[in-house]
Structures are given as C-alpha cells and as structure tokens.
Amino acid sequence: MNFARTVLWIYIVLLVMGGLVGYLKAGSKPSLIASVSFAAALTLCALNVIRPHVITDLLLTALLVLFGLRLSKTRKFVPAGLMLVLTLTVLVLRQLKF
C-alpha cells in the first residue's frame, strides 16, 4: 500500500469517528450522514474502484470548503478547525511522492 492511500485510510477513519462523535454528543444526524457519505466515496477511491486521482482530491477539496464554512460560522476550532487542518494536511501529503 502506498503512502497516499495509507494517509487516505487514516483520514477516512477519523472522518467517520468525527461524525459519530458529533451524533453522540450533539445528536447531529446531518454530521453523521455527511461523514459516512464522504467516507464511503473516499473508500471507493482508496480501493481504486473510482480510479481518477482527481476525484479524491475534489472530494477532499469539497470537505475543505465545508469545514472552512463551518469554522467561519461557529468560530470554534473544534471540530471544524481541526478537520480543516487535517483535510488540508491530507491534501498536501497526497501530493508528495514518497
């Protein structure tokens, strides 16, 4: 398994865990649904069911925008700011060649 795919798998797990925590702590069904939906799409990318590398980057960019909007609305670093930083890190790490 290459580095970019490993980073993506770790991100997928953290994304689902974040949605689950949002649901359990605040009862946020939209958080759970969004995290599981994006995680499912990213899982297809990680398994190479969806081949183009650009699709993965587009999904991550959409999440980056989503977390950025949520951070600007709430002004709370956790969870939106943390996920924004994590998503940006994943996007950068996926572009590096190891």
N, C-alpha and C positions, 0 to 999 in steps of 0.2 A: 504494500500500500504506500502510495507516495505521500509526501508531506502535505500537499494541498488538500488531499482527500481526508487525511487524518485531522487536520485543522477543521475541516467542514463537519466531520462526525462529532467532534467535541462541541462545536457551535450548535449543532442540531440538538444534542442532549441538553445543553444549557438553555436553549430556546424553549424546549418543552418544559423543562423544570421551572423556568420563569413563568410560563403561562399557568402551570399547575399551582405555583405559589400564589399568583395573582387571583386565581379562582378560589383557593382555600382560604386566603386571608381576607379578601375583599368581596368574594362572591362574583367576580368578574367573568362571566361567561364569554364575552367578546375577547378577552385576553386569552382564554384557553382555546377558543376556536381559532383565533388568528395564529397563535403559536403552533398549534397542531397542523393547521393548513400549510403554513410556510415550512414547517419541519417536514411534512410529507413531500412537498415539492422539492425541497433541498435533498431529501433522502433519495428521490428518484435521480437527482443529479449526481449524488455521491455514488450511487450504484451503476452509473453510466447508462441508465435507461433513457435519460434525456442527455444526449451527447454534447451539444454545443456548450463550450466553456462559458460563452457569453450569457446564457440563460441563468447559470448560477450567479454570475456577477450582477445581472439585472435583478434577481430576487433579493440578493444582499443589499443592493442599492435601494430597492423599494423599502426594505426594512430600515435602512439607514435614514431615509426620509421620514418614515413613520415614527421612529424613535426620536428624531430631531424635532418633529412637530409636537410630539407628546412632551418632550423636555421643555420646549418653549412655552407650552401651555401650562404645565404644572410647576416649572422652576424647581423641581426636586430631582436631585442626581440619581437617587434610587427609586425606581428601577430603570427609568427611561435613559438617563445619562449613562448609566453603567452599560446598558445594552447598546447604546450608541457607540461608546468607546470600543466595546467588544466587537461589534459589527464592523467598524472601521478597521480594527486590528485584523480581523479575518480577511477582509478585502485586500489589505496590504500584504499579509502573509501568503495569500493565494497567488499573488503576482510574482513573488520571489521564487527563484529557481534554486532549489537545493538538491 
